[in-house]
Amino acid sequence: MDKDKQAKLASKGWKIGTVDEFLELTPAEVTYIELRLALSENLKQRRTQKQITSSDTQLANPSQIEKLETGETSVSLDFLIRSLLTLGVTVKELAEIMVHSQDFAGNPNV
């Protein structure tokens, strides 16, 4: 958000902050969410790149794929990781996704 917009909002009593501040998330919770989102986004990119449609049952059923790719909390990290491995992700690539997961979400303002 640009400085002028921040100043206008602040002058009208709005508080400017980050999503984690707004939701009062701990650093561990923020890291967990960013990790889940990075894995989900990577799964979607790889599925699309390999031209596997959501109706292809090689990976999961269509509703599961949607949940996997949106970071749905009802999907376990285990299933998410197994799905990435099914798409051919190596352990090294998986580690890279995890290492860079904090870069995924950035620090969006509320």
N, CA, C and O atoms as CSV, one atom per row, in Angstrom:
chain,resi,resn,atom,element,x,y,z
A,1,MET,N,N,0.855,-1.167,0.000
A,1,MET,CA,C,0.000,0.000,0.000
A,1,MET,C,C,0.905,1.236,0.000
A,1,MET,O,O,1.892,1.296,0.733
A,2,ASP,N,N,0.553,2.217,-0.830
A,2,ASP,CA,C,1.413,3.394,-0.899
A,2,ASP,C,C,1.237,4.284,0.333
A,2,ASP,O,O,0.231,4.214,1.039
A,3,LYS,N,N,2.235,5.110,0.562
A,3,LYS,CA,C,2.294,5.948,1.772
A,3,LYS,C,C,1.126,6.929,1.867
A,3,LYS,O,O,0.609,7.165,2.959
A,4,ASP,N,N,0.703,7.506,0.731
A,4,ASP,CA,C,-0.414,8.460,0.747
A,4,ASP,C,C,-1.701,7.788,1.217
A,4,ASP,O,O,-2.440,8.339,2.032
A,5,LYS,N,N,-1.956,6.602,0.696
A,5,LYS,CA,C,-3.162,5.871,1.088
A,5,LYS,C,C,-3.102,5.506,2.569
A,5,LYS,O,O,-4.103,5.606,3.278
A,6,GLN,N,N,-1.921,5.080,3.033
A,6,GLN,CA,C,-1.752,4.764,4.451
A,6,GLN,C,C,-2.035,5.982,5.319
A,6,GLN,O,O,-2.720,5.888,6.338
A,7,ALA,N,N,-1.505,7.113,4.907
A,7,ALA,CA,C,-1.702,8.355,5.675
A,7,ALA,C,C,-3.172,8.745,5.721
A,7,ALA,O,O,-3.672,9.143,6.773
A,8,LYS,N,N,-3.877,8.638,4.587
A,8,LYS,CA,C,-5.304,8.958,4.541
A,8,LYS,C,C,-6.094,8.049,5.483
A,8,LYS,O,O,-6.938,8.516,6.247
A,9,LEU,N,N,-5.811,6.756,5.419
A,9,LEU,CA,C,-6.522,5.805,6.275
A,9,LEU,C,C,-6.221,6.061,7.752
A,9,LEU,O,O,-7.122,6.030,8.590
A,10,ALA,N,N,-4.956,6.313,8.063
A,10,ALA,CA,C,-4.564,6.576,9.449
A,10,ALA,C,C,-5.234,7.845,9.967
A,10,ALA,O,O,-5.645,7.909,11.125
A,11,SER,N,N,-5.341,8.851,9.104
A,11,SER,CA,C,-5.976,10.111,9.529
A,11,SER,C,C,-7.467,9.932,9.830
A,11,SER,O,O,-8.054,10.728,10.562
A,12,LYS,N,N,-8.066,8.901,9.272
A,12,LYS,CA,C,-9.485,8.622,9.519
A,12,LYS,C,C,-9.678,7.572,10.605
A,12,LYS,O,O,-10.785,7.073,10.809
A,13,GLY,N,N,-8.577,7.237,11.309
A,13,GLY,CA,C,-8.687,6.334,12.442
A,13,GLY,C,C,-8.441,4.866,12.147
A,13,GLY,O,O,-8.572,4.026,13.037
A,14,TRP,N,N,-8.085,4.546,10.905
A,14,TRP,CA,C,-7.801,3.157,10.552
A,14,TRP,C,C,-6.410,2.773,11.017
A,14,TRP,O,O,-5.477,3.573,10.947
A,15,LYS,N,N,-6.279,1.561,11.486
A,15,LYS,CA,C,-4.969,1.049,11.884
A,15,LYS,C,C,-4.410,0.228,10.733
A,15,LYS,O,O,-5.100,-0.626,10.177
A,16,ILE,N,N,-3.177,0.486,10.384
A,16,ILE,CA,C,-2.514,-0.232,9.307
A,16,ILE,C,C,-1.606,-1.285,9.937
A,16,ILE,O,O,-0.834,-0.988,10.849
A,17,GLY,N,N,-1.706,-2.506,9.445
A,17,GLY,CA,C,-0.873,-3.573,9.989
A,17,GLY,C,C,-0.839,-4.766,9.058
A,17,GLY,O,O,-1.329,-4.713,7.930
A,18,THR,N,N,-0.263,-5.819,9.542
A,18,THR,CA,C,-0.156,-7.036,8.749
A,18,THR,C,C,-1.307,-7.979,9.092
A,18,THR,O,O,-1.995,-7.802,10.098
A,19,VAL,N,N,-1.501,-8.974,8.246
A,19,VAL,CA,C,-2.544,-9.961,8.475
A,19,VAL,C,C,-2.304,-10.689,9.794
A,19,VAL,O,O,-3.241,-10.909,10.562
A,20,ASP,N,N,-1.058,-11.062,10.057
A,20,ASP,CA,C,-0.765,-11.797,11.294
A,20,ASP,C,C,-1.012,-10.931,12.530
A,20,ASP,O,O,-1.412,-11.448,13.573
A,21,GLU,N,N,-0.783,-9.640,12.426
A,21,GLU,CA,C,-1.102,-8.750,13.546
A,21,GLU,C,C,-2.616,-8.669,13.749
A,21,GLU,O,O,-3.107,-8.716,14.877
A,22,PHE,N,N,-3.335,-8.549,12.649
A,22,PHE,CA,C,-4.797,-8.441,12.712
A,22,PHE,C,C,-5.420,-9.694,13.320
A,22,PHE,O,O,-6.335,-9.609,14.139
A,23,LEU,N,N,-4.915,-10.856,12.913
A,23,LEU,CA,C,-5.460,-12.124,13.406
A,23,LEU,C,C,-4.784,-12.603,14.686
A,23,LEU,O,O,-5.143,-13.646,15.234
A,24,GLU,N,N,-3.811,-11.841,15.156
A,24,GLU,CA,C,-3.054,-12.179,16.367
A,24,GLU,C,C,-2.441,-13.579,16.275
A,24,GLU,O,O,-2.572,-14.399,17.183
A,25,LEU,N,N,-1.765,-13.825,15.142
A,25,LEU,CA,C,-1.125,-15.112,14.920
A,25,LEU,C,C,0.271,-15.123,15.519
A,25,LEU,O,O,0.969,-14.109,15.522
A,26,THR,N,N,0.664,-16.271,16.020
A,26,THR,CA,C,2.030,-16.424,16.511
A,26,THR,C,C,2.945,-16.620,15.302
A,26,THR,O,O,2.467,-16.966,14.222
A,27,PRO,N,N,4.253,-16.403,15.464
A,27,PRO,CA,C,5.181,-16.657,14.353
A,27,PRO,C,C,5.085,-18.094,13.834
A,27,PRO,O,O,5.203,-18.324,12.630
A,28,ALA,N,N,4.873,-19.054,14.723
A,28,ALA,CA,C,4.747,-20.457,14.305
A,28,ALA,C,C,3.501,-20.651,13.444
A,28,ALA,O,O,3.541,-21.393,12.463
A,29,GLU,N,N,2.398,-19.996,13.798
A,29,GLU,CA,C,1.165,-20.114,13.016
A,29,GLU,C,C,1.336,-19.490,11.631
A,29,GLU,O,O,0.860,-20.037,10.636
A,30,VAL,N,N,2.010,-18.355,11.572
A,30,VAL,CA,C,2.271,-17.692,10.291
A,30,VAL,C,C,3.117,-18.592,9.406
A,30,VAL,O,O,2.822,-18.757,8.222
A,31,THR,N,N,4.162,-19.173,9.969
A,31,THR,CA,C,5.048,-20.059,9.210
A,31,THR,C,C,4.284,-21.270,8.691
A,31,THR,O,O,4.451,-21.665,7.537
A,32,TYR,N,N,3.451,-21.857,9.535
A,32,TYR,CA,C,2.658,-23.023,9.135
A,32,TYR,C,C,1.721,-22.684,7.973
A,32,TYR,O,O,1.622,-23.448,7.014
A,33,ILE,N,N,1.044,-21.556,8.056
A,33,ILE,CA,C,0.128,-21.140,6.996
A,33,ILE,C,C,0.881,-20.891,5.697
A,33,ILE,O,O,0.439,-21.318,4.631
A,34,GLU,N,N,2.009,-20.207,5.777
A,34,GLU,CA,C,2.803,-19.922,4.588
A,34,GLU,C,C,3.328,-21.213,3.955
A,34,GLU,O,O,3.371,-21.336,2.731
A,35,LEU,N,N,3.723,-22.164,4.789
A,35,LEU,CA,C,4.190,-23.461,4.294
A,35,LEU,C,C,3.072,-24.184,3.550
A,35,LEU,O,O,3.277,-24.685,2.445
A,36,ARG,N,N,1.906,-24.234,4.151
A,36,ARG,CA,C,0.753,-24.902,3.525
A,36,ARG,C,C,0.406,-24.230,2.187
A,36,ARG,O,O,0.159,-24.918,1.197
A,37,LEU,N,N,0.386,-22.903,2.156
A,37,LEU,CA,C,0.067,-22.189,0.922
A,37,LEU,C,C,1.118,-22.408,-0.163
A,37,LEU,O,O,0.779,-22.552,-1.338
A,38,ALA,N,N,2.386,-22.433,0.226
A,38,ALA,CA,C,3.457,-22.658,-0.746
A,38,ALA,C,C,3.367,-24.061,-1.342
A,38,ALA,O,O,3.533,-24.234,-2.549
A,39,LEU,N,N,3.108,-25.054,-0.510
A,39,LEU,CA,C,2.964,-26.425,-1.000
A,39,LEU,C,C,1.750,-26.540,-1.918
A,39,LEU,O,O,1.818,-27.183,-2.966
A,40,SER,N,N,0.653,-25.925,-1.529
A,40,SER,CA,C,-0.577,-25.974,-2.331
A,40,SER,C,C,-0.384,-25.309,-3.686
A,40,SER,O,O,-0.776,-25.859,-4.715
A,41,GLU,N,N,0.216,-24.135,-3.685
A,41,GLU,CA,C,0.447,-23.416,-4.931
A,41,GLU,C,C,1.397,-24.197,-5.832
A,41,GLU,O,O,1.195,-24.256,-7.045
A,42,ASN,N,N,2.420,-24.791,-5.252
A,42,ASN,CA,C,3.367,-25.573,-6.034
A,42,ASN,C,C,2.683,-26.787,-6.656
A,42,ASN,O,O,2.951,-27.133,-7.806
A,43,LEU,N,N,1.807,-27.427,-5.901
A,43,LEU,CA,C,1.065,-28.571,-6.423
A,43,LEU,C,C,0.231,-28.151,-7.633
A,43,LEU,O,O,0.212,-28.840,-8.653
A,44,LYS,N,N,-0.453,-27.024,-7.512
A,44,LYS,CA,C,-1.284,-26.531,-8.617
A,44,LYS,C,C,-0.437,-26.235,-9.851
A,44,LYS,O,O,-0.808,-26.598,-10.967
A,45,GLN,N,N,0.704,-25.573,-9.645
A,45,GLN,CA,C,1.584,-25.247,-10.763
A,45,GLN,C,C,2.090,-26.512,-11.462
A,45,GLN,O,O,2.105,-26.581,-12.691
A,46,ARG,N,N,2.497,-27.492,-10.692
A,46,ARG,CA,C,3.032,-28.735,-11.271
A,46,ARG,C,C,1.949,-29.551,-11.963
A,46,ARG,O,O,2.202,-30.142,-13.013
A,47,ARG,N,N,0.752,-29.593,-11.396
A,47,ARG,CA,C,-0.342,-30.322,-12.033
A,47,ARG,C,C,-0.672,-29.681,-13.370
A,47,ARG,O,O,-0.859,-30.376,-14.369
A,48,THR,N,N,-0.743,-28.360,-13.389
A,48,THR,CA,C,-1.033,-27.631,-14.621
A,48,THR,C,C,0.081,-27.839,-15.643
A,48,THR,O,O,-0.179,-28.069,-16.824
A,49,GLN,N,N,1.320,-27.757,-15.174
A,49,GLN,CA,C,2.486,-27.932,-16.050
A,49,GLN,C,C,2.491,-29.325,-16.687
A,49,GLN,O,O,2.853,-29.475,-17.854
A,50,LYS,N,N,2.092,-30.333,-15.924
A,50,LYS,CA,C,2.059,-31.706,-16.439
A,50,LYS,C,C,0.767,-32.001,-17.201
A,50,LYS,O,O,0.551,-33.113,-17.684
A,51,GLN,N,N,-0.091,-30.973,-17.299
A,51,GLN,CA,C,-1.364,-31.062,-18.014
A,51,GLN,C,C,-2.248,-32.184,-17.484
A,51,GLN,O,O,-2.893,-32.901,-18.249
A,52,ILE,N,N,-2.264,-32.322,-16.156
A,52,ILE,CA,C,-3.153,-33.273,-15.508
A,52,ILE,C,C,-4.395,-32.481,-15.105
A,52,ILE,O,O,-4.303,-31.499,-14.368
A,53,THR,N,N,-5.541,-32.911,-15.588
A,53,THR,CA,C,-6.778,-32.204,-15.263
A,53,THR,C,C,-7.262,-32.602,-13.880
A,53,THR,O,O,-6.846,-33.626,-13.338
A,54,SER,N,N,-8.130,-31.801,-13.321
A,54,SER,CA,C,-8.663,-32.114,-11.990
A,54,SER,C,C,-9.557,-33.346,-12.018
A,54,SER,O,O,-9.849,-33.917,-10.968
A,55,SER,N,N,-9.995,-33.765,-13.200
A,55,SER,CA,C,-10.822,-34.968,-13.297
A,55,SER,C,C,-9.979,-36.235,-13.438
A,55,SER,O,O,-10.513,-37.343,-13.396
A,56,ASP,N,N,-8.671,-36.075,-13.603
A,56,ASP,CA,C,-7.772,-37.222,-13.694
A,56,ASP,C,C,-7.590,-37.808,-12.295
A,56,ASP,O,O,-7.094,-37.125,-11.398
A,57,THR,N,N,-7.981,-39.048,-12.105
A,57,THR,CA,C,-7.954,-39.656,-10.774
A,57,THR,C,C,-6.577,-40.178,-10.375
A,57,THR,O,O,-6.436,-40.804,-9.324
A,58,GLN,N,N,-5.571,-39.930,-11.191
A,58,GLN,CA,C,-4.201,-40.339,-10.854
A,58,GLN,C,C,-3.749,-39.687,-9.553
A,58,GLN,O,O,-3.007,-40.285,-8.773
A,59,LEU,N,N,-4.189,-38.490,-9.332
A,59,LEU,CA,C,-3.767,-37.726,-8.166
A,59,LEU,C,C,-4.780,-37.820,-7.025
A,59,LEU,O,O,-4.427,-38.202,-5.909
A,60,ALA,N,N,-6.005,-37.481,-7.298
A,60,ALA,CA,C,-7.079,-37.502,-6.294
A,60,ALA,C,C,-8.384,-37.202,-7.018
A,60,ALA,O,O,-8.386,-36.927,-8.217
A,61,ASN,N,N,-9.489,-37.256,-6.290
A,61,ASN,CA,C,-10.753,-36.906,-6.952
A,61,ASN,C,C,-10.835,-35.379,-7.074
A,61,ASN,O,O,-10.141,-34.661,-6.355
A,62,PRO,N,N,-11.680,-34.887,-7.982
A,62,PRO,CA,C,-11.718,-33.435,-8.241
A,62,PRO,C,C,-11.920,-32.560,-6.998
A,62,PRO,O,O,-11.289,-31.510,-6.882
A,63,SER,N,N,-12.777,-32.969,-6.083
A,63,SER,CA,C,-12.992,-32.129,-4.896
A,63,SER,C,C,-11.756,-32.124,-3.999
A,63,SER,O,O,-11.459,-31.116,-3.358
A,64,GLN,N,N,-11.036,-33.245,-3.952
A,64,GLN,CA,C,-9.804,-33.295,-3.164
A,64,GLN,C,C,-8.729,-32.413,-3.791
A,64,GLN,O,O,-7.987,-31.731,-3.085
A,65,ILE,N,N,-8.652,-32.430,-5.112
A,65,ILE,CA,C,-7.658,-31.604,-5.800
A,65,ILE,C,C,-7.906,-30.133,-5.511
A,65,ILE,O,O,-6.970,-29.380,-5.243
A,66,GLU,N,N,-9.164,-29.726,-5.567
A,66,GLU,CA,C,-9.491,-28.327,-5.260
A,66,GLU,C,C,-9.050,-27.977,-3.843
A,66,GLU,O,O,-8.471,-26.915,-3.614
A,67,LYS,N,N,-9.321,-28.858,-2.903
A,67,LYS,CA,C,-8.926,-28.618,-1.512
A,67,LYS,C,C,-7.409,-28.601,-1.371
A,67,LYS,O,O,-6.864,-27.787,-0.625
A,68,LEU,N,N,-6.726,-29.494,-2.080
A,68,LEU,CA,C,-5.261,-29.524,-2.038
A,68,LEU,C,C,-4.680,-28.207,-2.540
A,68,LEU,O,O,-3.755,-27.655,-1.944
A,69,GLU,N,N,-5.230,-27.716,-3.635
A,69,GLU,CA,C,-4.663,-26.545,-4.297
A,69,GLU,C,C,-5.040,-25.219,-3.649
A,69,GLU,O,O,-4.425,-24.195,-3.946
A,70,THR,N,N,-6.019,-25.218,-2.786
A,70,THR,CA,C,-6.413,-23.977,-2.122
A,70,THR,C,C,-5.904,-23.906,-0.690
A,70,THR,O,O,-6.159,-22.929,0.014
A,71,GLY,N,N,-5.190,-24.933,-0.258
A,71,GLY,CA,C,-4.645,-24.917,1.093
A,71,GLY,C,C,-5.688,-25.200,2.152
A,71,GLY,O,O,-5.513,-24.833,3.314
A,72,GLU,N,N,-6.774,-25.851,1.762
A,72,GLU,CA,C,-7.856,-26.187,2.689
A,72,GLU,C,C,-7.289,-26.876,3.927
A,72,GLU,O,O,-6.496,-27.811,3.819
A,73,THR,N,N,-7.699,-26.412,5.088
A,73,THR,CA,C,-7.147,-26.951,6.340
A,73,THR,C,C,-7.592,-28.371,6.635
A,73,THR,O,O,-6.980,-29.045,7.464
A,74,SER,N,N,-8.655,-28.845,5.970
A,74,SER,CA,C,-9.101,-30.215,6.198
A,74,SER,C,C,-8.181,-31.237,5.519
A,74,SER,O,O,-8.260,-32.433,5.799
A,75,VAL,N,N,-7.318,-30.761,4.635
A,75,VAL,CA,C,-6.362,-31.632,3.954
A,75,VAL,C,C,-5.081,-31.679,4.783
A,75,VAL,O,O,-4.524,-30.639,5.133
A,76,SER,N,N,-4.623,-32.874,5.092
A,76,SER,CA,C,-3.416,-33.004,5.911
A,76,SER,C,C,-2.177,-32.632,5.105
A,76,SER,O,O,-2.158,-32.747,3.879
A,77,LEU,N,N,-1.150,-32.187,5.808
A,77,LEU,CA,C,0.125,-31.921,5.142
A,77,LEU,C,C,0.678,-33.206,4.536
A,77,LEU,O,O,1.339,-33.176,3.498
A,78,ASP,N,N,0.403,-34.339,5.193
A,78,ASP,CA,C,0.846,-35.622,4.681
A,78,ASP,C,C,0.282,-35.862,3.279
A,78,ASP,O,O,1.023,-36.240,2.371
A,79,PHE,N,N,-1.009,-35.648,3.098
A,79,PHE,CA,C,-1.651,-35.853,1.790
A,79,PHE,C,C,-1.108,-34.864,0.765
A,79,PHE,O,O,-0.898,-35.219,-0.395
A,80,LEU,N,N,-0.885,-33.650,1.183
A,80,LEU,CA,C,-0.348,-32.622,0.305
A,80,LEU,C,C,1.051,-33.016,-0.179
A,80,LEU,O,O,1.359,-32.911,-1.366
A,81,ILE,N,N,1.881,-33.463,0.743
A,81,ILE,CA,C,3.247,-33.870,0.388
A,81,ILE,C,C,3.227,-35.119,-0.481
A,81,ILE,O,O,3.962,-35.196,-1.466
A,82,ARG,N,N,2.395,-36.101,-0.133
A,82,ARG,CA,C,2.295,-37.316,-0.954
A,82,ARG,C,C,1.825,-36.986,-2.362
A,82,ARG,O,O,2.281,-37.607,-3.322
A,83,SER,N,N,0.929,-36.027,-2.503
A,83,SER,CA,C,0.441,-35.621,-3.819
A,83,SER,C,C,1.551,-34.985,-4.639
A,83,SER,O,O,1.672,-35.244,-5.836
A,84,LEU,N,N,2.359,-34.156,-3.999
A,84,LEU,CA,C,3.512,-33.562,-4.695
A,84,LEU,C,C,4.495,-34.638,-5.135
A,84,LEU,O,O,5.014,-34.590,-6.250
A,85,LEU,N,N,4.749,-35.598,-4.270
A,85,LEU,CA,C,5.657,-36.692,-4.616
A,85,LEU,C,C,5.094,-37.516,-5.779
A,85,LEU,O,O,5.848,-37.980,-6.635
A,86,THR,N,N,3.779,-37.696,-5.810
A,86,THR,CA,C,3.124,-38.407,-6.906
A,86,THR,C,C,3.337,-37.681,-8.229
A,86,THR,O,O,3.444,-38.314,-9.280
A,87,LEU,N,N,3.398,-36.357,-8.176
A,87,LEU,CA,C,3.640,-35.562,-9.383
A,87,LEU,C,C,5.120,-35.513,-9.769
A,87,LEU,O,O,5.492,-34.858,-10.743
A,88,GLY,N,N,5.962,-36.212,-8.996
A,88,GLY,CA,C,7.374,-36.295,-9.355
A,88,GLY,C,C,8.296,-35.329,-8.644
A,88,GLY,O,O,9.468,-35.219,-9.006
A,89,VAL,N,N,7.799,-34.631,-7.647
A,89,VAL,CA,C,8.659,-33.720,-6.888
A,89,VAL,C,C,9.684,-34.555,-6.124
A,89,VAL,O,O,9.342,-35.557,-5.497
A,90,THR,N,N,10.928,-34.133,-6.183
A,90,THR,CA,C,11.978,-34.827,-5.437
A,90,THR,C,C,12.017,-34.300,-4.003
A,90,THR,O,O,11.457,-33.248,-3.697
A,91,VAL,N,N,12.684,-35.047,-3.143
A,91,VAL,CA,C,12.827,-34.607,-1.752
A,91,VAL,C,C,13.573,-33.279,-1.707
A,91,VAL,O,O,13.252,-32.410,-0.897
A,92,LYS,N,N,14.556,-33.124,-2.567
A,92,LYS,CA,C,15.320,-31.869,-2.621
A,92,LYS,C,C,14.411,-30.704,-3.030
A,92,LYS,O,O,14.480,-29.626,-2.441
A,93,GLU,N,N,13.559,-30.923,-4.042
A,93,GLU,CA,C,12.632,-29.872,-4.470
A,93,GLU,C,C,11.622,-29.552,-3.370
A,93,GLU,O,O,11.263,-28.393,-3.161
A,94,LEU,N,N,11.175,-30.582,-2.678
A,94,LEU,CA,C,10.250,-30.395,-1.567
A,94,LEU,C,C,10.893,-29.536,-0.476
A,94,LEU,O,O,10.260,-28.643,0.086
A,95,ALA,N,N,12.148,-29.823,-0.196
A,95,ALA,CA,C,12.880,-29.032,0.800
A,95,ALA,C,C,13.009,-27.575,0.348
A,95,ALA,O,O,12.886,-26.663,1.165
A,96,GLU,N,N,13.255,-27.351,-0.939
A,96,GLU,CA,C,13.365,-25.987,-1.470
A,96,GLU,C,C,12.045,-25.233,-1.325
A,96,GLU,O,O,12.031,-24.055,-0.968
A,97,ILE,N,N,10.940,-25.918,-1.605
A,97,ILE,CA,C,9.623,-25.288,-1.442
A,97,ILE,C,C,9.450,-24.856,0.009
A,97,ILE,O,O,8.998,-23.747,0.294
A,98,MET,N,N,9.817,-25.749,0.915
A,98,MET,CA,C,9.658,-25.454,2.341
A,98,MET,C,C,10.569,-24.321,2.785
A,98,MET,O,O,10.155,-23.452,3.552
A,99,VAL,N,N,11.801,-24.329,2.309
A,99,VAL,CA,C,12.755,-23.279,2.681
A,99,VAL,C,C,12.254,-21.918,2.226
A,99,VAL,O,O,12.414,-20.922,2.932
A,100,HIS,N,N,11.649,-21.878,1.049
A,100,HIS,CA,C,11.202,-20.596,0.490
A,100,HIS,C,C,9.740,-20.301,0.778
A,100,HIS,O,O,9.185,-19.359,0.213
A,101,SER,N,N,9.104,-21.081,1.642
A,101,SER,CA,C,7.678,-20.881,1.904
A,101,SER,C,C,7.387,-19.517,2.515
A,101,SER,O,O,6.311,-18.966,2.282
A,102,GLN,N,N,8.304,-18.959,3.284
A,102,GLN,CA,C,8.053,-17.647,3.881
A,102,GLN,C,C,8.098,-16.538,2.851
A,102,GLN,O,O,7.589,-15.443,3.092
A,103,ASP,N,N,8.705,-16.811,1.696
A,103,ASP,CA,C,8.705,-15.831,0.613
A,103,ASP,C,C,7.367,-15.826,-0.101
A,103,ASP,O,O,7.025,-14.861,-0.783
A,104,PHE,N,N,6.597,-16.921,0.057
A,104,PHE,CA,C,5.363,-17.078,-0.706
A,104,PHE,C,C,4.335,-16.007,-0.371
A,104,PHE,O,O,3.864,-15.293,-1.256
A,105,ALA,N,N,3.996,-15.898,0.882
A,105,ALA,CA,C,2.913,-15.001,1.280
A,105,ALA,C,C,3.374,-13.561,1.433
A,105,ALA,O,O,2.552,-12.644,1.418
A,106,GLY,N,N,4.653,-13.353,1.578
A,106,GLY,CA,C,5.137,-11.994,1.803
A,106,GLY,C,C,4.597,-11.481,3.124
A,106,GLY,O,O,4.462,-12.233,4.089
A,107,ASN,N,N,4.297,-10.219,3.156
A,107,ASN,CA,C,3.785,-9.632,4.378
A,107,ASN,C,C,2.647,-8.686,4.031
A,107,ASN,O,O,2.771,-7.473,4.204
A,108,PRO,N,N,1.513,-9.243,3.532
A,108,PRO,CA,C,0.427,-8.382,3.071
A,108,PRO,C,C,-0.187,-7.557,4.204
A,108,PRO,O,O,-0.308,-8.018,5.339
A,109,ASN,N,N,-0.557,-6.367,3.875
A,109,ASN,CA,C,-1.215,-5.492,4.868
A,109,ASN,C,C,-2.702,-5.799,4.921
A,109,ASN,O,O,-3.301,-6.263,3.951
A,110,VAL,N,N,-3.271,-5.530,6.065
A,110,VAL,CA,C,-4.725,-5.706,6.245
A,110,VAL,C,C,-5.433,-4.527,5.645
A,110,VAL,O,O,-6.662,-4.461,5.680
